[in-house]
């Protein structure tokens, strides 16, 4: 039987790579039992040099409320960072594209 973390990704983005520890963190979206999920999970490289998902991470249904709360949290974190102006400049085009 297929597990949630084994479901094919509809979207996958590498968020962080630690070459020294052979670890990656991916943001993924997949569908499992007809429910769409969003995950932020650490992957490790096994002895065969294949990347495998670890138990470290979170997965939750990708619905409007969860998406809104995640976005609100990220915006709040970014707005209090020391590099607010740089972030606004970097993401302005992307945000304008999304909300047009």
Biopython code that builds the backbone (N, CA, C, O; Angstrom):
import numpy as np
from Bio.PDB.StructureBuilder import StructureBuilder

atoms = [
    (1, "UNK", "N", (0.841, -1.181, 0.000)),
    (1, "UNK", "CA", (0.000, 0.000, 0.000)),
    (1, "UNK", "C", (0.887, 1.246, 0.000)),
    (1, "UNK", "O", (1.886, 1.307, 0.717)),
    (2, "UNK", "N", (0.522, 2.215, -0.791)),
    (2, "UNK", "CA", (1.300, 3.456, -0.895)),
    (2, "UNK", "C", (1.047, 4.343, 0.329)),
    (2, "UNK", "O", (-0.085, 4.475, 0.792)),
    (3, "UNK", "N", (2.105, 4.938, 0.832)),
    (3, "UNK", "CA", (2.020, 5.860, 1.965)),
    (3, "UNK", "C", (1.922, 7.288, 1.442)),
    (3, "UNK", "O", (2.245, 7.559, 0.285)),
    (4, "UNK", "N", (1.477, 8.191, 2.295)),
    (4, "UNK", "CA", (1.310, 9.591, 1.900)),
    (4, "UNK", "C", (2.599, 10.176, 1.342)),
    (4, "UNK", "O", (2.573, 10.830, 0.300)),
    (5, "UNK", "N", (3.734, 9.954, 2.017)),
    (5, "UNK", "CA", (4.999, 10.542, 1.556)),
    (5, "UNK", "C", (5.516, 9.915, 0.265)),
    (5, "UNK", "O", (6.473, 10.420, -0.323)),
    (6, "UNK", "N", (4.900, 8.824, -0.187)),
    (6, "UNK", "CA", (5.307, 8.166, -1.430)),
    (6, "UNK", "C", (4.434, 8.571, -2.616)),
    (6, "UNK", "O", (4.728, 8.195, -3.751)),
    (7, "UNK", "N", (3.371, 9.325, -2.373)),
    (7, "UNK", "CA", (2.487, 9.749, -3.456)),
    (7, "UNK", "C", (3.248, 10.678, -4.398)),
    (7, "UNK", "O", (4.039, 11.503, -3.942)),
    (8, "UNK", "N", (3.019, 10.556, -5.710)),
    (8, "UNK", "CA", (3.743, 11.408, -6.662)),
    (8, "UNK", "C", (3.470, 12.893, -6.413)),
    (8, "UNK", "O", (2.342, 13.292, -6.124)),
    (9, "UNK", "N", (4.513, 13.690, -6.529)),
    (9, "UNK", "CA", (4.389, 15.130, -6.270)),
    (9, "UNK", "C", (3.768, 15.841, -7.465)),
    (9, "UNK", "O", (4.159, 15.616, -8.610)),
    (10, "UNK", "N", (2.787, 16.709, -7.176)),
    (10, "UNK", "CA", (2.224, 17.587, -8.195)),
    (10, "UNK", "C", (3.085, 18.839, -8.322)),
    (10, "UNK", "O", (3.137, 19.476, -9.375)),
    (11, "UNK", "N", (3.756, 19.175, -7.230)),
    (11, "UNK", "CA", (4.664, 20.325, -7.176)),
    (11, "UNK", "C", (5.777, 19.963, -6.210)),
    (11, "UNK", "O", (5.535, 19.355, -5.168)),
    (12, "UNK", "N", (6.994, 20.339, -6.562)),
    (12, "UNK", "CA", (8.128, 20.047, -5.694)),
    (12, "UNK", "C", (9.168, 21.148, -5.864)),
    (12, "UNK", "O", (9.542, 21.489, -6.986)),
    (13, "UNK", "N", (9.632, 21.702, -4.746)),
    (13, "UNK", "CA", (10.649, 22.751, -4.790)),
    (13, "UNK", "C", (11.674, 22.487, -3.699)),
    (13, "UNK", "O", (11.332, 22.297, -2.532)),
    (14, "UNK", "N", (12.934, 22.480, -4.104)),
    (14, "UNK", "CA", (14.023, 22.341, -3.149)),
    (14, "UNK", "C", (14.146, 23.655, -2.392)),
    (14, "UNK", "O", (14.332, 24.710, -2.999)),
    (15, "UNK", "N", (14.043, 23.592, -1.061)),
    (15, "UNK", "CA", (14.081, 24.777, -0.211)),
    (15, "UNK", "C", (15.459, 24.956, 0.413)),
    (15, "UNK", "O", (15.924, 26.083, 0.583)),
    (16, "UNK", "N", (16.111, 23.846, 0.756)),
    (16, "UNK", "CA", (17.409, 23.918, 1.440)),
    (16, "UNK", "C", (18.212, 22.668, 1.119)),
    (16, "UNK", "O", (17.664, 21.570, 1.034)),
    (17, "UNK", "N", (19.530, 22.847, 0.939)),
    (17, "UNK", "CA", (20.414, 21.708, 0.689)),
    (17, "UNK", "C", (21.644, 21.838, 1.567)),
    (17, "UNK", "O", (22.354, 22.842, 1.510)),
    (18, "UNK", "N", (21.895, 20.816, 2.384)),
    (18, "UNK", "CA", (23.080, 20.762, 3.228)),
    (18, "UNK", "C", (23.959, 19.638, 2.688)),
    (18, "UNK", "O", (23.754, 18.463, 2.993)),
    (19, "UNK", "N", (24.936, 20.026, 1.883)),
    (19, "UNK", "CA", (25.786, 19.034, 1.222)),
    (19, "UNK", "C", (26.597, 18.220, 2.224)),
    (19, "UNK", "O", (26.787, 17.018, 2.041)),
    (20, "UNK", "N", (27.072, 18.871, 3.277)),
    (20, "UNK", "CA", (27.903, 18.185, 4.272)),
    (20, "UNK", "C", (27.141, 17.068, 4.983)),
    (20, "UNK", "O", (27.708, 16.015, 5.271)),
    (21, "UNK", "N", (25.858, 17.295, 5.265)),
    (21, "UNK", "CA", (25.044, 16.294, 5.971)),
    (21, "UNK", "C", (24.244, 15.414, 5.021)),
    (21, "UNK", "O", (23.532, 14.514, 5.467)),
    (22, "UNK", "N", (24.348, 15.660, 3.723)),
    (22, "UNK", "CA", (23.574, 14.917, 2.724)),
    (22, "UNK", "C", (22.080, 15.006, 3.037)),
    (22, "UNK", "O", (21.375, 13.997, 3.065)),
    (23, "UNK", "N", (21.610, 16.239, 3.273)),
    (23, "UNK", "CA", (20.197, 16.481, 3.589)),
    (23, "UNK", "C", (19.630, 17.536, 2.649)),
    (23, "UNK", "O", (20.309, 18.487, 2.261)),
    (24, "UNK", "N", (18.368, 17.339, 2.297)),
    (24, "UNK", "CA", (17.618, 18.318, 1.513)),
    (24, "UNK", "C", (16.283, 18.540, 2.204)),
    (24, "UNK", "O", (15.759, 17.646, 2.869)),
    (25, "UNK", "N", (15.740, 19.734, 2.042)),
    (25, "UNK", "CA", (14.384, 20.013, 2.508)),
    (25, "UNK", "C", (13.572, 20.421, 1.290)),
    (25, "UNK", "O", (13.942, 21.338, 0.557)),
    (26, "UNK", "N", (12.458, 19.724, 1.085)),
    (26, "UNK", "CA", (11.587, 19.982, -0.053)),
    (26, "UNK", "C", (10.217, 20.468, 0.408)),
    (26, "UNK", "O", (9.690, 20.021, 1.427)),
    (27, "UNK", "N", (9.659, 21.386, -0.361)),
    (27, "UNK", "CA", (8.260, 21.780, -0.245)),
    (27, "UNK", "C", (7.552, 21.044, -1.370)),
    (27, "UNK", "O", (7.901, 21.213, -2.539)),
    (28, "UNK", "N", (6.558, 20.230, -1.030)),
    (28, "UNK", "CA", (5.857, 19.452, -2.051)),
    (28, "UNK", "C", (4.350, 19.558, -1.876)),
    (28, "UNK", "O", (3.841, 19.826, -0.787)),
    (29, "UNK", "N", (3.663, 19.341, -2.979)),
    (29, "UNK", "CA", (2.203, 19.203, -2.977)),
    (29, "UNK", "C", (1.913, 17.881, -3.672)),
    (29, "UNK", "O", (2.438, 17.609, -4.751)),
    (30, "UNK", "N", (1.075, 17.064, -3.045)),
    (30, "UNK", "CA", (0.669, 15.815, -3.673)),
    (30, "UNK", "C", (-0.765, 15.486, -3.287)),
    (30, "UNK", "O", (-1.345, 16.098, -2.390)),
    (31, "UNK", "N", (-1.318, 14.506, -3.984)),
    (31, "UNK", "CA", (-2.680, 14.046, -3.715)),
    (31, "UNK", "C", (-2.605, 12.624, -3.185)),
    (31, "UNK", "O", (-1.913, 11.771, -3.742)),
    (32, "UNK", "N", (-3.329, 12.386, -2.100)),
    (32, "UNK", "CA", (-3.368, 11.067, -1.482)),
    (32, "UNK", "C", (-4.802, 10.802, -1.063)),
    (32, "UNK", "O", (-5.392, 11.569, -0.302)),
    (33, "UNK", "N", (-5.356, 9.709, -1.565)),
    (33, "UNK", "CA", (-6.757, 9.357, -1.274)),
    (33, "UNK", "C", (-7.693, 10.531, -1.547)),
    (33, "UNK", "O", (-8.586, 10.844, -0.760)),
    (34, "UNK", "N", (-7.453, 11.171, -2.701)),
    (34, "UNK", "CA", (-8.286, 12.261, -3.216)),
    (34, "UNK", "C", (-8.229, 13.543, -2.385)),
    (34, "UNK", "O", (-9.095, 14.407, -2.526)),
    (35, "UNK", "N", (-7.224, 13.674, -1.524)),
    (35, "UNK", "CA", (-7.026, 14.898, -0.739)),
    (35, "UNK", "C", (-5.668, 15.473, -1.120)),
    (35, "UNK", "O", (-4.672, 14.752, -1.181)),
    (36, "UNK", "N", (-5.638, 16.791, -1.378)),
    (36, "UNK", "CA", (-4.375, 17.451, -1.696)),
    (36, "UNK", "C", (-3.668, 17.848, -0.404)),
    (36, "UNK", "O", (-4.287, 18.394, 0.509)),
    (37, "UNK", "N", (-2.351, 17.566, -0.335)),
    (37, "UNK", "CA", (-1.552, 17.861, 0.851)),
    (37, "UNK", "C", (-0.361, 18.730, 0.484)),
    (37, "UNK", "O", (0.146, 18.674, -0.636)),
    (38, "UNK", "N", (0.079, 19.539, 1.451)),
    (38, "UNK", "CA", (1.318, 20.289, 1.336)),
    (38, "UNK", "C", (2.260, 19.758, 2.409)),
    (38, "UNK", "O", (1.855, 19.515, 3.545)),
    (39, "UNK", "N", (3.525, 19.583, 2.030)),
    (39, "UNK", "CA", (4.515, 19.023, 2.957)),
    (39, "UNK", "C", (5.797, 19.835, 2.909)),
    (39, "UNK", "O", (6.194, 20.346, 1.862)),
    (40, "UNK", "N", (6.417, 19.938, 4.038)),
    (40, "UNK", "CA", (7.767, 20.468, 4.166)),
    (40, "UNK", "C", (8.532, 19.363, 4.880)),
    (40, "UNK", "O", (8.309, 19.114, 6.065)),
    (41, "UNK", "N", (9.438, 18.697, 4.156)),
    (41, "UNK", "CA", (10.044, 17.484, 4.693)),
    (41, "UNK", "C", (11.533, 17.419, 4.400)),
    (41, "UNK", "O", (12.008, 17.865, 3.356)),
    (42, "UNK", "N", (12.260, 16.843, 5.368)),
    (42, "UNK", "CA", (13.697, 16.609, 5.211)),
    (42, "UNK", "C", (13.896, 15.271, 4.502)),
    (42, "UNK", "O", (13.249, 14.274, 4.823)),
    (43, "UNK", "N", (14.804, 15.278, 3.534)),
    (43, "UNK", "CA", (15.177, 14.066, 2.812)),
    (43, "UNK", "C", (16.636, 13.752, 3.116)),
    (43, "UNK", "O", (17.436, 14.657, 3.352)),
    (44, "UNK", "N", (16.977, 12.468, 3.108)),
    (44, "UNK", "CA", (18.353, 12.051, 3.359)),
    (44, "UNK", "C", (18.809, 11.153, 2.215)),
    (44, "UNK", "O", (17.993, 10.567, 1.503)),
    (45, "UNK", "N", (20.111, 11.058, 2.054)),
    (45, "UNK", "CA", (20.675, 10.213, 1.015)),
    (45, "UNK", "C", (21.059, 8.875, 1.636)),
    (45, "UNK", "O", (21.841, 8.820, 2.585)),
    (46, "UNK", "N", (20.493, 7.789, 1.086)),
    (46, "UNK", "CA", (20.795, 6.466, 1.633)),
    (46, "UNK", "C", (22.129, 5.940, 1.081)),
    (46, "UNK", "O", (22.818, 6.642, 0.341)),
    (47, "UNK", "N", (22.484, 4.709, 1.444)),
    (47, "UNK", "CA", (23.767, 4.134, 1.035)),
    (47, "UNK", "C", (23.863, 3.919, -0.475)),
    (47, "UNK", "O", (24.962, 3.842, -1.024)),
    (48, "UNK", "N", (22.710, 3.822, -1.147)),
    (48, "UNK", "CA", (22.690, 3.689, -2.609)),
    (48, "UNK", "C", (22.647, 5.051, -3.292)),
    (48, "UNK", "O", (22.474, 5.140, -4.507)),
    (49, "UNK", "N", (22.806, 6.109, -2.503)),
    (49, "UNK", "CA", (22.785, 7.501, -2.963)),
    (49, "UNK", "C", (21.436, 7.920, -3.538)),
    (49, "UNK", "O", (21.368, 8.795, -4.402)),
    (50, "UNK", "N", (20.374, 7.299, -3.061)),
    (50, "UNK", "CA", (19.017, 7.698, -3.431)),
    (50, "UNK", "C", (18.471, 8.595, -2.331)),
    (50, "UNK", "O", (18.744, 8.382, -1.150)),
    (51, "UNK", "N", (17.690, 9.609, -2.732)),
    (51, "UNK", "CA", (17.089, 10.526, -1.758)),
    (51, "UNK", "C", (15.786, 9.939, -1.248)),
    (51, "UNK", "O", (14.904, 9.587, -2.031)),
    (52, "UNK", "N", (15.670, 9.835, 0.076)),
    (52, "UNK", "CA", (14.497, 9.249, 0.725)),
    (52, "UNK", "C", (13.903, 10.250, 1.714)),
    (52, "UNK", "O", (14.642, 10.997, 2.355)),
    (53, "UNK", "N", (12.572, 10.272, 1.842)),
    (53, "UNK", "CA", (11.960, 11.168, 2.832)),
    (53, "UNK", "C", (12.208, 10.657, 4.245)),
    (53, "UNK", "O", (12.157, 9.454, 4.498)),
    (54, "UNK", "N", (12.474, 11.573, 5.153)),
    (54, "UNK", "CA", (12.642, 11.197, 6.557)),
    (54, "UNK", "C", (11.314, 11.399, 7.284)),
    (54, "UNK", "O", (10.333, 11.849, 6.693)),
    (55, "UNK", "N", (11.297, 11.065, 8.554)),
    (55, "UNK", "CA", (10.109, 11.304, 9.374)),
    (55, "UNK", "C", (10.059, 12.746, 9.862)),
    (55, "UNK", "O", (9.062, 13.173, 10.446)),
    (56, "UNK", "N", (11.142, 13.504, 9.621)),
    (56, "UNK", "CA", (11.201, 14.892, 10.067)),
    (56, "UNK", "C", (10.527, 15.794, 9.038)),
    (56, "UNK", "O", (10.989, 15.909, 7.903)),
    (57, "UNK", "N", (9.448, 16.423, 9.437)),
    (57, "UNK", "CA", (8.729, 17.326, 8.556)),
    (57, "UNK", "C", (7.278, 17.410, 8.956)),
    (57, "UNK", "O", (6.842, 16.812, 9.940)),
    (58, "UNK", "N", (6.544, 18.166, 8.171)),
    (58, "UNK", "CA", (5.109, 18.306, 8.423)),
    (58, "UNK", "C", (4.346, 18.091, 7.123)),
    (58, "UNK", "O", (4.850, 18.368, 6.035)),
    (59, "UNK", "N", (3.141, 17.600, 7.257)),
    (59, "UNK", "CA", (2.221, 17.431, 6.142)),
    (59, "UNK", "C", (0.845, 17.807, 6.645)),
    (59, "UNK", "O", (0.430, 17.397, 7.729)),
    (60, "UNK", "N", (0.138, 18.595, 5.844)),
    (60, "UNK", "CA", (-1.228, 18.956, 6.212)),
    (60, "UNK", "C", (-2.058, 19.138, 4.954)),
    (60, "UNK", "O", (-1.513, 19.385, 3.878)),
    (61, "UNK", "N", (-3.379, 19.018, 5.084)),
    (61, "UNK", "CA", (-4.229, 19.224, 3.916)),
    (61, "UNK", "C", (-4.008, 20.620, 3.334)),
    (61, "UNK", "O", (-3.865, 21.601, 4.063)),
    (62, "UNK", "N", (-3.983, 20.681, 2.011)),
    (62, "UNK", "CA", (-3.809, 21.952, 1.319)),
    (62, "UNK", "C", (-5.195, 22.497, 1.001)),
    (62, "UNK", "O", (-5.717, 22.308, -0.098)),
    (63, "UNK", "N", (-5.777, 23.175, 1.980)),
    (63, "UNK", "CA", (-7.070, 23.810, 1.782)),
    (63, "UNK", "C", (-6.901, 25.315, 1.953)),
    (63, "UNK", "O", (-5.815, 25.791, 2.284)),
    (64, "UNK", "N", (-7.966, 26.050, 1.728)),
    (64, "UNK", "CA", (-7.867, 27.509, 1.771)),
    (64, "UNK", "C", (-7.411, 28.002, 3.137)),
    (64, "UNK", "O", (-6.535, 28.864, 3.215)),
    (65, "UNK", "N", (-7.976, 27.484, 4.198)),
    (65, "UNK", "CA", (-7.648, 27.978, 5.542)),
    (65, "UNK", "C", (-6.180, 27.725, 5.890)),
    (65, "UNK", "O", (-5.494, 28.626, 6.373)),
    (66, "UNK", "N", (-5.695, 26.507, 5.649)),
    (66, "UNK", "CA", (-4.283, 26.217, 5.923)),
    (66, "UNK", "C", (-3.361, 27.074, 5.063)),
    (66, "UNK", "O", (-2.346, 27.576, 5.546)),
    (67, "UNK", "N", (-3.716, 27.243, 3.782)),
    (67, "UNK", "CA", (-2.900, 28.070, 2.889)),
    (67, "UNK", "C", (-2.854, 29.509, 3.368)),
    (67, "UNK", "O", (-1.793, 30.133, 3.360)),
    (68, "UNK", "N", (-3.991, 30.038, 3.784)),
    (68, "UNK", "CA", (-4.069, 31.419, 4.270)),
    (68, "UNK", "C", (-3.218, 31.592, 5.525)),
    (68, "UNK", "O", (-2.466, 32.561, 5.640)),
    (69, "UNK", "N", (-3.334, 30.663, 6.458)),
    (69, "UNK", "CA", (-2.561, 30.763, 7.697)),
    (69, "UNK", "C", (-1.054, 30.650, 7.443)),
    (69, "UNK", "O", (-0.266, 31.370, 8.057)),
    (70, "UNK", "N", (-0.657, 29.753, 6.544)),
    (70, "UNK", "CA", (0.761, 29.640, 6.188)),
    (70, "UNK", "C", (1.274, 30.933, 5.560)),
    (70, "UNK", "O", (2.342, 31.429, 5.919)),
    (71, "UNK", "N", (0.503, 31.466, 4.626)),
    (71, "UNK", "CA", (0.905, 32.703, 3.950)),
    (71, "UNK", "C", (0.979, 33.856, 4.945)),
    (71, "UNK", "O", (1.937, 34.628, 4.936)),
    (72, "UNK", "N", (-0.031, 33.970, 5.800)),
    (72, "UNK", "CA", (-0.027, 35.029, 6.823)),
    (72, "UNK", "C", (1.205, 34.920, 7.719)),
    (72, "UNK", "O", (1.842, 35.927, 8.028)),
    (73, "UNK", "N", (1.541, 33.700, 8.136)),
    (73, "UNK", "CA", (2.708, 33.501, 8.989)),
    (73, "UNK", "C", (4.001, 33.881, 8.296)),
    (73, "UNK", "O", (4.861, 34.527, 8.895)),
    (74, "UNK", "N", (4.149, 33.485, 7.032)),
    (74, "UNK", "CA", (5.359, 33.843, 6.287)),
    (74, "UNK", "C", (5.472, 35.347, 6.084)),
    (74, "UNK", "O", (6.553, 35.918, 6.227)),
    (75, "UNK", "N", (4.359, 35.987, 5.751)),
    (75, "UNK", "CA", (4.374, 37.444, 5.566)),
    (75, "UNK", "C", (4.762, 38.131, 6.864)),
    (75, "UNK", "O", (5.555, 39.073, 6.854)),
    (76, "UNK", "N", (4.214, 37.671, 7.982)),
    (76, "UNK", "CA", (4.537, 38.269, 9.281)),
    (76, "UNK", "C", (6.017, 38.086, 9.617)),
    (76, "UNK", "O", (6.675, 39.025, 10.065)),
    (77, "UNK", "N", (6.532, 36.888, 9.401)),
    (77, "UNK", "CA", (7.950, 36.631, 9.676)),
    (77, "UNK", "C", (8.838, 37.507, 8.796)),
    (77, "UNK", "O", (9.796, 38.113, 9.276)),
    (78, "UNK", "N", (8.512, 37.569, 7.511)),
    (78, "UNK", "CA", (9.326, 38.368, 6.593)),
    (78, "UNK", "C", (9.233, 39.858, 6.887)),
    (78, "UNK", "O", (10.203, 40.590, 6.691)),
    (79, "UNK", "N", (8.074, 40.314, 7.358)),
    (79, "UNK", "CA", (7.902, 41.747, 7.607)),
    (79, "UNK", "C", (8.695, 42.223, 8.817)),
    (79, "UNK", "O", (9.002, 43.411, 8.920)),
    (80, "UNK", "N", (9.032, 41.326, 9.729)),
    (80, "UNK", "CA", (9.802, 41.750, 10.904)),
    (80, "UNK", "C", (11.299, 41.474, 10.733)),
    (80, "UNK", "O", (12.093, 41.746, 11.634)),
    (81, "UNK", "N", (11.676, 40.935, 9.579)),
    (81, "UNK", "CA", (13.092, 40.635, 9.362)),
    (81, "UNK", "C", (13.869, 41.911, 9.071)),
    (81, "UNK", "O", (13.301, 42.927, 8.672)),
    (82, "UNK", "N", (15.167, 41.837, 9.277)),
    (82, "UNK", "CA", (16.036, 42.983, 9.056)),
    (82, "UNK", "C", (16.174, 43.330, 7.580)),
    (82, "UNK", "O", (16.598, 44.435, 7.242)),
    (83, "UNK", "N", (15.826, 42.415, 6.712)),
    (83, "UNK", "CA", (16.001, 42.640, 5.284)),
    (83, "UNK", "C", (14.662, 42.860, 4.580)),
    (83, "UNK", "O", (14.483, 42.450, 3.434)),
    (84, "UNK", "N", (13.738, 43.497, 5.262)),
    (84, "UNK", "CA", (12.396, 43.708, 4.728)),
    (84, "UNK", "C", (12.422, 44.356, 3.345)),
    (84, "UNK", "O", (11.724, 43.899, 2.440)),
    (85, "UNK", "N", (13.209, 45.404, 3.169)),
    (85, "UNK", "CA", (13.254, 46.095, 1.880)),
    (85, "UNK", "C", (13.751, 45.180, 0.764)),
    (85, "UNK", "O", (13.231, 45.212, -0.351)),
    (86, "UNK", "N", (14.746, 44.374, 1.066)),
    (86, "UNK", "CA", (15.271, 43.444, 0.060)),
    (86, "UNK", "C", (14.208, 42.413, -0.302)),
    (86, "UNK", "O", (14.030, 42.093, -1.477)),
    (87, "UNK", "N", (13.504, 41.893, 0.698)),
    (87, "UNK", "CA", (12.465, 40.896, 0.445)),
    (87, "UNK", "C", (11.316, 41.486, -0.363)),
    (87, "UNK", "O", (10.810, 40.846, -1.285)),
    (88, "UNK", "N", (10.903, 42.707, -0.019)),
    (88, "UNK", "CA", (9.825, 43.350, -0.776)),
    (88, "UNK", "C", (10.237, 43.537, -2.229)),
    (88, "UNK", "O", (9.432, 43.325, -3.136)),
    (89, "UNK", "N", (11.473, 43.929, -2.452)),
    (89, "UNK", "CA", (11.964, 44.116, -3.815)),
    (89, "UNK", "C", (12.005, 42.784, -4.555)),
    (89, "UNK", "O", (11.576, 42.694, -5.705)),
    (90, "UNK", "N", (12.517, 41.763, -3.902)),
    (90, "UNK", "CA", (12.673, 40.461, -4.542)),
    (90, "UNK", "C", (11.325, 39.809, -4.858)),
    (90, "UNK", "O", (11.167, 39.216, -5.925)),
    (91, "UNK", "N", (10.361, 39.909, -3.955)),
    (91, "UNK", "CA", (9.081, 39.220, -4.128)),
    (91, "UNK", "C", (7.983, 40.085, -4.726)),
    (91, "UNK", "O", (6.903, 39.568, -5.011)),
    (92, "UNK", "N", (8.211, 41.374, -4.928)),
    (92, "UNK", "CA", (7.171, 42.267, -5.446)),
    (92, "UNK", "C", (6.626, 41.765, -6.777)),
    (92, "UNK", "O", (5.410, 41.696, -6.962)),
    (93, "UNK", "N", (7.507, 41.417, -7.700)),
    (93, "UNK", "CA", (7.076, 40.952, -9.016)),
    (93, "UNK", "C", (6.241, 39.677, -8.895)),
    (93, "UNK", "O", (5.219, 39.541, -9.567)),
    (94, "UNK", "N", (6.666, 38.755, -8.051)),
    (94, "UNK", "CA", (5.939, 37.497, -7.867)),
    (94, "UNK", "C", (4.561, 37.752, -7.254)),
    (94, "UNK", "O", (3.568, 37.177, -7.701)),
    (95, "UNK", "N", (4.496, 38.606, -6.237)),
    (95, "UNK", "CA", (3.216, 38.919, -5.597)),
    (95, "UNK", "C", (2.288, 39.653, -6.554)),
    (95, "UNK", "O", (1.091, 39.367, -6.595)),
    (96, "UNK", "N", (2.821, 40.594, -7.324)),
    (96, "UNK", "CA", (2.001, 41.298, -8.314)),
    (96, "UNK", "C", (1.438, 40.318, -9.335)),
    (96, "UNK", "O", (0.283, 40.434, -9.744)),
    (97, "UNK", "N", (2.257, 39.356, -9.744)),
    (97, "UNK", "CA", (1.828, 38.340, -10.706)),
    (97, "UNK", "C", (0.696, 37.482, -10.139)),
    (97, "UNK", "O", (-0.264, 37.165, -10.842)),
    (98, "UNK", "N", (0.815, 37.114, -8.880)),
    (98, "UNK", "CA", (-0.195, 36.261, -8.244)),
    (98, "UNK", "C", (-1.518, 37.000, -8.066)),
    (98, "UNK", "O", (-2.584, 36.429, -8.297)),
    (99, "UNK", "N", (-1.456, 38.260, -7.659)),
    (99, "UNK", "CA", (-2.666, 38.980, -7.269)),
    (99, "UNK", "C", (-3.228, 39.906, -8.334)),
    (99, "UNK", "O", (-4.036, 40.778, -8.014)),
    (100, "UNK", "N", (-2.826, 39.745, -9.590)),
    (100, "UNK", "CA", (-3.421, 40.558, -10.664)),
    (100, "UNK", "C", (-4.675, 39.929, -11.178)),
    (100, "UNK", "O", (-5.312, 40.470, -12.082)),
]
sb = StructureBuilder()
sb.init_structure("model")
sb.init_model(0)
sb.init_chain("A")
sb.init_seg("    ")
for serial, (resi, resn, name, xyz) in enumerate(atoms, 1):
    if name == "N":
        sb.init_residue(resn, " ", resi, " ")
    sb.init_atom(name, np.array(xyz, "f"), 0.0, 1.0, " ", f" {name:<3s}", serial, name[0])
structure = sb.get_structure()
